[in-house]
Amino acid sequence: MTRIKSTLLSALFLIGVLNNTQAAAPALKGQITLSGAFALYPLAVKWADEFKKLHPEVKIDISAGGAGKGITDALSKVVDLGMVSREIHPEELKKGAWSIAVAKDAVVFTVNAKNPKLKELLAKGISQTAATKLYISGEYKTWGKLIGIKSEIPIHLYNRSDACGSGETLGKYLGGKKQENLLGTAVFGDPGVASAVQKDPIALGYNNISYAYDFKTKKTNPGIIVLPIDVNNNGKIDSDENFYSSSDQLIKAIAEGKYPSPPARDLYFVSNGRPTNPVVIEFLKYVLSEGQKQNVPNGFISLPKEKLKIGLAKIK
């Protein structure tokens, strides 16, 4: 009986020591700074909010300004992480850019909900060829040309003025061009293009899906309609190409590969060299694990397990 008591007391003592050790473990403290792509900004804010619930003593500052700002800020070490909505350039890798994919989304064409030819547009959609004649050669200047009907109503074409991943992604889709090759009135930021399209009945622009849809209602934002892509270029939107009525439908189509890539693309966090700050490392681990649960509800696509494993291995 004495031995049993002694063993029990020893076990209780060890449990107490372990509990005290865990209680004494220091809380995660520090600051993380991020800047860059408008595309990734809404999801990064959500990740930050959820991460701070787990680690209240961590401060996270996030600002949007375009993918170009994100990569520049990261390489110059102005921020810990740059948000980049395009592939990393070879010259950026040579300068020390370290990146991990954290989510996926897409660039979509947007028109005003009161467009005078909306019915025809939704039935016909926009093909890669037609989009090239709009944004690259400038051959299409009227809605009649785009739809193939008699109409001299002009197209007010909108582009981005800031160095952005969506512009580069669209250029890549339109024959491997660059953002500076795109035509149209230049407007700053994703919100700027969305606002321009909302105000102009004959506007045509492009947005990341997180600025085209309201993810509470799952419908397009007021005044905006997403223009379907005629993937097979047969002059009409077939039933298997018609997945734009809700953000959930579009996200599912992107995940299944029905939406072309580009303009679907991976989104990245970038730093100058592999991060060594423990707070940044823990945040990245969270994003590639529990944080992925926030992707779909907020209008993004979660990454495949294999890609997540690659990212986690790079962090380690």
RODO-2510 file (C-alpha; in nm, 4 decimals, decimal comma):
residues 316
     n   res          X          Y          Z
     1     m     0,0000     0,0000     0,0000
     2     t     0,2902     0,2313     0,0869
     3     r     0,4456     0,1667    -0,2560
     4     i     0,1182     0,2439    -0,4288
     5     k     0,0845     0,5706    -0,2391
     6     s     0,4433     0,6596    -0,3183
     7     t     0,3936     0,5866    -0,6907
     8     l     0,0712     0,7864    -0,6963
     9     l     0,2356     1,0844    -0,5272
    10     s     0,5250     1,0704    -0,7749
    11     a     0,2819     1,0651    -1,0693
    12     l     0,0889     1,3598    -0,9294
    13     f     0,4142     1,5471    -0,8766
    14     l     0,5183     1,4898    -1,2394
    15     i     0,1792     1,6032    -1,3669
    16     g     0,2116     1,9174    -1,1577
    17     v     0,5573     1,9855    -1,2963
    18     l     0,4325     1,9416    -1,6552
    19     n     0,1351     2,1681    -1,5940
    20     n     0,3562     2,4355    -1,4410
    21     t     0,5971     2,4075    -1,7346
    22     q     0,3129     2,4500    -1,9850
    23     a     0,1684     2,7402    -1,7884
    24     a     0,5093     2,9024    -1,7788
    25     a     0,5576     2,8716    -2,1563
    26     p     0,5886     3,2250    -2,2933
    27     a     0,2998     3,3596    -2,5015
    28     l     0,3721     3,4352    -2,8649
    29     k     0,4504     3,8051    -2,8887
    30     g     0,5592     4,0347    -3,1671
    31     q     0,4525     4,2074    -3,4856
    32     i     0,3991     4,1024    -3,8466
    33     t     0,3737     4,3450    -4,1363
    34     l     0,2256     4,2665    -4,4786
    35     s     0,1581     4,4701    -4,7925
    36     g     0,0698     4,4092    -5,1534
    37     a    -0,1951     4,2485    -5,3704
    38     f    -0,5534     4,3652    -5,3434
    39     a    -0,6473     4,0087    -5,4445
    40     l    -0,5040     3,8559    -5,1289
    41     y    -0,5838     4,1414    -4,8914
    42     p    -0,9345     4,0285    -4,7766
    43     l    -0,8178     3,6752    -4,6994
    44     a    -0,4989     3,7941    -4,5279
    45     v    -0,7109     4,0172    -4,3013
    46     k    -0,9305     3,7199    -4,2108
    47     w    -0,6277     3,5017    -4,1401
    48     a    -0,4804     3,7761    -3,9225
    49     d    -0,8031     3,8159    -3,7234
    50     e    -0,8248     3,4418    -3,6552
    51     f    -0,4534     3,4131    -3,5723
    52     k    -0,4789     3,6982    -3,3205
    53     k    -0,7590     3,5117    -3,1423
    54     l    -0,5076     3,2332    -3,0790
    55     h    -0,2228     3,4744    -3,0022
    56     p    -0,3657     3,8001    -2,8601
    57     e    -0,0232     3,9525    -2,8047
    58     v     0,0679     3,9431    -3,1718
    59     k     0,0055     4,2586    -3,3755
    60     i    -0,0470     4,2264    -3,7518
    61     d    -0,0475     4,5266    -3,9866
    62     i    -0,1771     4,4730    -4,3412
    63     s    -0,2025     4,7213    -4,6282
    64     a    -0,3118     4,6772    -4,9899
    65     g    -0,1372     4,8515    -5,2769
    66     g    -0,0935     4,6010    -5,5573
    67     a     0,1312     4,3012    -5,6134
    68     g     0,4134     4,5244    -5,7372
    69     k     0,4211     4,7077    -5,4056
    70     g     0,4107     4,3778    -5,2194
    71     i     0,7153     4,2324    -5,3927
    72     t     0,9069     4,5622    -5,3689
    73     d     0,8320     4,6028    -4,9984
    74     a     0,9266     4,2421    -4,9255
    75     l     1,2574     4,2545    -5,1137
    76     s     1,3541     4,5843    -4,9495
    77     k     1,2501     4,4408    -4,6086
    78     v     0,9961     4,7162    -4,5503
    79     v     0,7504     4,4397    -4,4575
    80     d     0,7854     4,0835    -4,3351
    81     l     0,5614     3,9421    -4,6058
    82     g     0,4577     4,0742    -4,9452
    83     m     0,1228     3,9640    -5,0879
    84     v     0,1719     3,8737    -5,4545
    85     s    -0,1001     3,7645    -5,6969
    86     r     0,1222     3,6387    -5,9786
    87     e     0,4189     3,4133    -6,0383
    88     i     0,7514     3,5320    -5,8997
    89     h     0,9866     3,6620    -6,1694
    90     p     1,3343     3,5084    -6,2164
    91     e     1,5006     3,8433    -6,1471
    92     e     1,3078     3,8665    -5,8175
    93     l     1,4277     3,5206    -5,7186
    94     k     1,7853     3,6341    -5,7892
    95     k     1,7307     3,9250    -5,5492
    96     g     1,6393     3,6828    -5,2726
    97     a     1,2619     3,6416    -5,3105
    98     w     1,1361     3,3442    -5,1094
    99     s     0,7742     3,2485    -5,1701
   100     i     0,5016     3,0066    -5,0710
   101     a     0,1610     2,9623    -5,2343
   102     v    -0,1169     3,0250    -4,9817
   103     a    -0,4434     3,0281    -5,1833
   104     k    -0,5898     3,0375    -5,5317
   105     d    -0,8362     3,2705    -5,7019
   106     a    -0,9036     3,4145    -6,0475
   107     v    -0,9379     3,7300    -6,2523
   108     v    -1,2833     3,7802    -6,4092
   109     f    -1,4227     4,0195    -6,6678
   110     t    -1,6848     4,2565    -6,5272
   111     v    -1,9571     4,4698    -6,6872
   112     n    -2,2257     4,7013    -6,5563
   113     a    -2,5559     4,5394    -6,4573
   114     k    -2,7415     4,7978    -6,6713
   115     n    -2,5400     4,7330    -6,9870
   116     p    -2,7777     4,7889    -7,2830
   117     k    -2,6643     4,4611    -7,4443
   118     l    -2,6469     4,2519    -7,1264
   119     k    -2,8759     3,9721    -7,2466
   120     e    -2,6666     3,9170    -7,5604
   121     l    -2,3432     3,9424    -7,3625
   122     l    -2,4458     3,6743    -7,1143
   123     a    -2,5552     3,4435    -7,3949
   124     k    -2,2376     3,4903    -7,6003
   125     g    -1,9774     3,5579    -7,3317
   126     i    -1,6264     3,6710    -7,4118
   127     s    -1,3675     3,4485    -7,5752
   128     q    -0,9913     3,4695    -7,5358
   129     t    -0,9727     3,5928    -7,8955
   130     a    -1,2309     3,8658    -7,8377
   131     a    -1,0638     3,9782    -7,5145
   132     t    -0,7327     4,0042    -7,7029
   133     k    -0,8972     4,2272    -7,9641
   134     l    -1,0255     4,4452    -7,6814
   135     y    -0,7266     4,4746    -7,4535
   136     i    -0,4274     4,4140    -7,6830
   137     s    -0,4929     4,5140    -8,0449
   138     g    -0,7792     4,7565    -7,9771
   139     e    -0,9644     4,6176    -8,2784
   140     y    -1,2922     4,5901    -8,0845
   141     k    -1,4174     4,9304    -7,9726
   142     t    -1,7961     4,8797    -7,9751
   143     w    -2,0359     4,6341    -7,8141
   144     g    -2,1573     4,5480    -8,1627
   145     k    -1,8098     4,4259    -8,2607
   146     l    -1,7780     4,2222    -7,9421
   147     i    -2,1181     4,0550    -7,9725
   148     g    -2,1367     4,0361    -8,3502
   149     i    -2,4428     4,2567    -8,3987
   150     k    -2,5171     4,6019    -8,5428
   151     s    -2,4429     4,8448    -8,2641
   152     e    -2,2154     5,1467    -8,2471
   153     i    -2,2383     5,1820    -7,8683
   154     p    -1,8757     5,2261    -7,7549
   155     i    -1,7043     5,0058    -7,4985
   156     h    -1,5505     5,2023    -7,2121
   157     l    -1,2556     4,9781    -7,1319
   158     y    -1,0939     4,9908    -6,7865
   159     n    -0,7488     4,8786    -6,6798
   160     r    -0,5368     4,9048    -6,3632
   161     s    -0,2919     5,1920    -6,3093
   162     d    -0,0971     5,0175    -6,0311
   163     a     0,1466     4,7304    -6,0899
   164     c    -0,0849     4,4398    -6,0155
   165     g    -0,1016     4,0652    -6,0376
   166     s    -0,4445     4,0708    -6,2010
   167     g    -0,3164     4,2852    -6,4896
   168     e    -0,0153     4,0612    -6,5392
   169     t    -0,2323     3,7489    -6,5161
   170     l    -0,4759     3,8875    -6,7739
   171     g    -0,1876     3,9783    -7,0042
   172     k    -0,0508     3,6257    -6,9739
   173     y    -0,3936     3,4883    -7,0674
   174     l    -0,4075     3,7194    -7,3697
   175     g    -0,1101     3,5786    -7,5544
   176     g     0,1673     3,6059    -7,2979
   177     k     0,1540     3,9860    -7,2808
   178     k     0,2429     4,2113    -6,9873
   179     q     0,0249     4,4507    -6,7922
   180     e     0,1755     4,7490    -6,9731
   181     n     0,0444     4,6037    -7,3015
   182     l    -0,3175     4,6270    -7,1863
   183     l    -0,5361     4,9066    -7,3229
   184     g    -0,8063     5,0960    -7,1357
   185     t    -0,8552     5,3824    -6,8929
   186     a    -0,6200     5,3210    -6,6004
   187     v    -0,7749     5,3176    -6,2530
   188     f    -0,5984     5,2524    -5,9240
   189     g    -0,6681     4,9261    -5,7434
   190     d    -0,9279     4,6540    -5,7555
   191     p    -1,1837     4,8686    -5,5703
   192     g    -1,1222     5,1475    -5,8221
   193     v    -1,1996     4,9306    -6,1239
   194     a    -1,5062     4,7812    -5,9537
   195     s    -1,6335     5,1309    -5,8755
   196     a    -1,5721     5,2512    -6,2324
   197     v    -1,7688     4,9580    -6,3746
   198     q    -2,0533     5,0123    -6,1261
   199     k    -2,0897     5,3763    -6,2340
   200     d    -2,0594     5,3320    -6,6108
   201     p    -2,3350     5,1392    -6,7991
   202     i    -2,1077     5,0703    -7,0969
   203     a    -1,7963     4,9799    -6,8993
   204     l    -1,5907     4,6624    -6,9254
   205     g    -1,3161     4,5877    -6,6746
   206     y    -1,1510     4,3064    -6,4866
   207     n    -1,1452     4,2253    -6,1168
   208     n    -1,0299     3,9629    -5,8759
   209     i    -1,3302     3,7552    -5,7710
   210     s    -1,3163     3,8896    -5,4147
   211     y    -1,4072     4,2342    -5,5532
   212     a    -1,6678     4,1128    -5,8011
   213     y    -1,8740     3,9138    -5,5488
   214     d    -2,0238     3,9797    -5,2060
   215     f    -1,9287     3,6779    -5,0005
   216     k    -2,2109     3,7237    -4,7529
   217     t    -2,4797     3,6982    -5,0200
   218     k    -2,2624     3,4903    -5,2591
   219     k    -2,3935     3,7128    -5,5411
   220     t    -2,2135     3,9736    -5,7504
   221     n    -2,1714     4,3142    -5,5902
   222     p    -2,4437     4,5708    -5,6671
   223     g    -2,4162     4,7100    -6,0190
   224     i    -2,1664     4,4448    -6,1373
   225     i    -2,2129     4,1379    -6,3571
   226     v    -1,9338     3,8884    -6,4246
   227     l    -1,8997     3,8264    -6,7983
   228     p    -1,8696     3,4515    -6,8715
   229     i    -1,5714     3,3206    -7,0664
   230     d    -1,6479     3,1242    -7,3829
   231     v    -1,3807     2,8654    -7,3103
   232     n    -1,4342     2,6484    -7,6192
   233     n    -1,4678     2,9545    -7,8463
   234     n    -1,7905     2,8357    -8,0117
   235     g    -1,9642     3,1734    -7,9893
   236     k    -2,1961     3,0932    -7,6988
   237     i    -2,1935     3,0040    -7,3313
   238     d    -2,2670     2,6326    -7,3014
   239     s    -2,4249     2,4851    -6,9889
   240     d    -2,0892     2,3571    -6,8599
   241     e    -1,9402     2,7081    -6,9026
   242     n    -2,2195     2,8799    -6,7095
   243     f    -2,1034     2,8891    -6,3462
   244     y    -2,1106     3,2575    -6,2526
   245     s    -2,4435     3,3077    -6,0751
   246     s    -2,2811     3,2714    -5,7321
   247     s    -1,9313     3,2868    -5,5888
   248     d    -1,9696     2,9268    -5,4693
   249     q    -2,0369     2,8096    -5,8249
   250     l    -1,7355     2,9933    -5,9633
   251     i    -1,5031     2,8768    -5,6852
   252     k    -1,6092     2,5170    -5,7471
   253     a    -1,5487     2,5567    -6,1204
   254     i    -1,1995     2,6988    -6,0577
   255     a    -1,1167     2,4140    -5,8197
   256     e    -1,2323     2,1614    -6,0814
   257     g    -1,0265     2,3244    -6,3563
   258     k    -1,3284     2,4343    -6,5643
   259     y    -1,2183     2,7964    -6,5512
   260     p    -0,9001     2,8617    -6,7543
   261     s    -0,5689     2,9093    -6,5760
   262     p    -0,4660     3,1839    -6,6332
   263     p    -0,6746     3,3857    -6,5504
   264     a    -0,7063     3,1542    -6,2483
   265     r    -0,3782     3,1667    -6,0521
   266     d    -0,2041     3,0945    -5,7215
   267     l    -0,1540     3,3689    -5,4631
   268     y     0,1720     3,3997    -5,2685
   269     f     0,3361     3,5333    -4,9577
   270     v     0,6890     3,6525    -5,0361
   271     s     0,9805     3,7537    -4,8144
   272     n     1,3472     3,8422    -4,8585
   273     g     1,4973     3,5029    -4,7802
   274     r     1,3331     3,2363    -4,5672
   275     p     1,1662     3,3993    -4,2637
   276     t     1,3463     3,3566    -3,9325
   277     n     1,1154     3,5585    -3,7074
   278     p     0,9318     3,2982    -3,4904
   279     v     0,6089     3,4992    -3,5014
   280     v     0,6122     3,5119    -3,8834
   281     i     0,6935     3,1402    -3,8999
   282     e     0,4003     3,0500    -3,6741
   283     f     0,1683     3,2686    -3,8793
   284     l     0,2777     3,0959    -4,2009
   285     k     0,2266     2,7541    -4,0429
   286     y    -0,1234     2,8595    -3,9387
   287     v    -0,2063     2,9854    -4,2907
   288     l    -0,1014     2,6532    -4,4462
   289     s    -0,2949     2,4451    -4,1929
   290     e    -0,5966     2,5712    -3,9960
   291     g    -0,6060     2,8926    -4,1969
   292     q    -0,7047     2,7068    -4,5145
   293     k    -1,0507     2,6597    -4,3612
   294     q    -1,1059     3,0333    -4,4194
   295     n    -1,0364     3,0195    -4,7943
   296     v    -1,3635     2,8967    -4,9439
   297     p    -1,5994     3,0886    -4,7097
   298     n    -1,4174     3,4082    -4,8080
   299     g    -1,4214     3,3483    -5,1827
   300     f    -1,0880     3,1737    -5,2374
   301     i    -0,9815     2,8210    -5,3245
   302     s    -0,7868     2,6071    -5,0788
   303     l    -0,4620     2,4591    -5,2029
   304     p    -0,4162     2,0844    -5,2654
   305     k    -0,2644     1,8906    -4,9756
   306     e     0,0561     1,8202    -5,1669
   307     k     0,1134     2,1909    -5,2334
   308     l     0,0503     2,2679    -4,8659
   309     k     0,3072     2,0043    -4,7653
   310     i     0,5614     2,1639    -4,9965
   311     g     0,4963     2,5029    -4,8381
   312     l     0,5296     2,3696    -4,4829
   313     a     0,8541     2,1950    -4,5775
   314     k     0,9922     2,5225    -4,7140
   315     i     0,9111     2,6977    -4,3840
   316     k     1,0945     2,4317    -4,1838
***
